[in-house]
């Protein structure tokens, strides 16, 4: 399972599990992850869980900016289109920092896979 860990001064203050096909992030209360902070747009970003085309039973995660005012950043690069997230990527939403953790991806890095 994947999660976003919210960081303040490199200390985890909150963790959000990404257990749905889509996770909406923004300031409005109808978002799956609500960040009630002025630098965050009402509907700021979307994270999608997409089945991996090559490894059955695995999921890839993608983030898209929802035309937010202050942008969505992955590893300090602004997200222009849908972008794949890798475990330990740093995600910035407004002034808020998160670390993306994908336990499944971390476990797969320890295993060799042969694709037909």
Secondary structure, DSSP 8 states (H G I E B T S, - for coil): -EEEEEEETTEEEEEEE--SSEEEEESSTTSSEE--STTS-SS-EEEEEEE-SSSTT-EEEEEEE-S-SS-EEETTEE--S-EEE-TT-EEEETTEEEEEEEHHHHHHTTS-----
